Amino acid sequence: MNGHRQGSTNYYTFFRIADGAWVRSQGFDVRGWESGDLRCDPAPCWNRNNREIVFPAIANDGTRQMFLLRIKTGTPR
């Protein structure tokens, strides 16, 4: 997983090394959250087995939150 920003919009891109598949998240506006103590950097972190990713994003109520994504194990399609 990688994060990047275009203008005031953050995106996350997920890569699957096994077969080269990838998908990009829907962008979300971080206007007002670009700097300061509570900025929303596009910087995901993952655990040692690469099955859980935590990342900052803006919740539906407009607040900055941390989200946890759990990845299922399995065989690539």
Buried (B, 14 or more C-beta within 10 A) or exposed (E): BEBEBEEEBBBBBBEEEEEEEEEEBEBBEBEBBEEEEEEBBBEBEBEEEEEEBEBBBBEEEEEBEEEEBEBEEEEEE
